[in-house]
Amino acid sequence: MILKAKPEGYKPLIEGITLKNLAYGEKTHLIQVKLGKGAVIPEHQHPQEQTGYLLSGKLRFVYGEEEAIVLPGDSWSFSGGTIHSAEALEDTIVLECFSPLREDYLSL
């Protein structure tokens, strides 16, 4: 699958957060997420492994008993089932890969 870059295609996820599905296959799913300053992804977990890279902005992650501030160029990986949350401390853009596929995101 080859998907050519285009500016449109972002769908609302929750207040202040939009996502765009990028390439995906049977086992992996790449998305781009935009978070407005102050947007919060509440504590949650999912069965997919989640690996991300911060393109721009600033995020605070809380995962398990840990907390971290991530800046452009930083990356992360959470095992499936890890309880985590995030808060955008600035307008932020993130690139994330999930494995296996996030069927719930494809339906957006």
N, C-alpha and C positions, 0 to 999 in steps of 0.2 A: 504494500500500500504506500503510495506517495500522496501526500496532501500538500498542496502549494499554500504558502503563507497568504493570509488575507486578514484585514483588520476587523471584519465582522465575525459573528459566530459566538459571542459571549452570551451565556444564559445565566439568569439569576440563580444563585444557590440559596443564600440566606441574606438578610439585610446587610448591605454594604459589601457583598462578595459576589463576584461573577466568575464563571469558569467557561473555558472553551476546550472541547474535546479535540485532541490532536490525533496523531497516529495511534492505532491499537491493533493488537493481534489476538491470538488465542490465549496468550499468557501474560501479556503486558498491556498497559494502558497509559498513555502520556497525555497530560492535561496542562493547561496554563490557567492560573488563577490570579485575579485582580482583587485586592482587598483595599478598601478605603480606610484612611486613618481612623482608628477607634473600632473598626469592625472586629467582632469576636467569633471565633469558631468554638462553640461550647465543648466541654469535655465529652468525648465519645471514643468508641473503638470500632474496629471493623476487622474482618478476617484477612484482608489484603495487607501484604507488606507495602510500605509507603516510603519512597525515596524522593527527596526534593532538593532543589537548588534555588537559592534566592537571587533573582535577577536584579531587583531594585527594591529599595525601601528598608524596613526594619520590622522584625517580628519577635514576639516573646512566645516561646513554647513552654508549656508545662507538660511533662510526660513522666508518669509514675511519680516518684518523689523528687524528681529533678526539674530545674527550670533553666532556660538558656535564652539569651538574646542572640538572634542571627542577623548578620549583615550581608550585603551583596558579596557574592562569591562563596558564602558558607553553604554547606549542604548537610543533610540529615537522612537518617533511615530509621524507621520504626517497624519492628516486627508486627505481624498480624496479631490482633488482640491487645496491643498496647493502648492503655488509656492515655489520651492526650488532648490538649486544647491549644489554641493559638490566639494571639491578639496582635493586630496591626498597629505598630507604634508610629508608622508613617504610611502614606500611600505605598502599596507594595505590589510587586509582581513576582509570582512563584512558578517554577516549572516542576511538575511532579509526575512520578511514574508509580503505578500500582501494579502489583502482581498477586493473584490473578486479576483479570479484568474487573473494573467497577461497572457492572451492568446498570446500577442505579444512576450513574452519571451519563451513560449513553442515552438514557431515556429523556434527558433534559433537552 
